[in-house]
């Protein structure tokens, strides 16, 4: 079976994808900056070093790879958006992409395709008339911080497309996983029986179950017809209120109290990042479905039920 080289393989998506790939018989190599902190044997995953700041990458890892999955990037929601943090968010993506491009140019390799993460932060907010028109892959990047970040991110990996290799960019939505991510934050107030609805609760959330996202990456590897940009979101976005109450019912039954957290409080706590928490973004999954991809968890009810999240 082919060898998959993953950047950002120690994160939420990277760990889940590594496990899914190993289950299908692939060999997995993860590039990490902290190789001393990784176990020598991690259920079949092999770790190799790269240091982005020094433009260093393990040469044999590139030579052995049949496919590269590029997930590396500083967490957008991990820290408050200071100017320093915003620079780190952008450069962690663009400089890591540049190192991959440079390595594939300079190191003899057999890489057939590069599958790179991007995000639905590419798009702006819904324009409400009677109903929001879902964003599709041909919509231009928004001019806010995340829109510009995603544009630079995608442009930085784009040189791969002229190297006689497939380049697939997956604009990922809000990932639902029991291991962390957004659901971890949603669950915190539920410990006290509070379902915290953010702002009006009407803002649309374009989400995807972690298993479907991993299957999408695997399809991008295995389906040679896939090329270009695809929205990695489920087919049925829901608003913040629906997501919050669905999760609350799954965890607490009827023993919870819905409470709206006013927008001004979120702005005080989160600063500029509150824009993304309160933004409504309805993103279309039509293109990936037309490629033949079938969702295992197309509805929020099916996703939450499978995740079996408890308090």
Secondary structure by P-SEA (a helix, b strand, c coil): cbbbbbcccccaaaaaaaaaaaaabbbbbbbbccccccccccccbbbbbbbcccccccaaaaaaccbbbbbcccccccccccaaaaaaaaaacaaaaaaaaaaaacccccccbbbbbbccccccccccccccccccccccccccaaaaaaaaaaaaacccccccbbbbbbbccccccccccaaaaaaccccccccccccccccccccccaaaaaaaaaaaaccccccccccccccccccaaaaaaaaaaacccccbbbbbccaaaaaaacccccccccccccccaaaaaaaccccccccaaaaaaaacccc
